[in-house]
């Protein structure tokens, strides 16, 4: 079995934003996910960003 790790694509939020905080995780370890499913929510000092699964898979 292979493991596929991805970087979370984050839209540009301006030159002054250098970090995000994970504020909510909507899935548990070993959960199966579907493409487009909301997986997590991140926050910067300026906005909230929802991360959706880019493909079907499983959270490890």
KACOR-V807580 format. One record per residue. RES is the residue in one letter. PSI is psi as a letter, one per 20 degrees, with the letter a starting at -180 (none if undefined). Layout:
res=[RES RES]
psi=[PSI PSI]
This chain:
res=[X X X X X X X X X X X X X X X X X X X X X X X X X X X X X X X X X X X X X X X X X X X X X X X X X X X X X X X X X X X X]
psi=[p q p o q q q o p p q p k r i i o i q q p o h p p i q r q j q p q q p i p p g r p q p a i h r p p p p q p i r q b p p none]
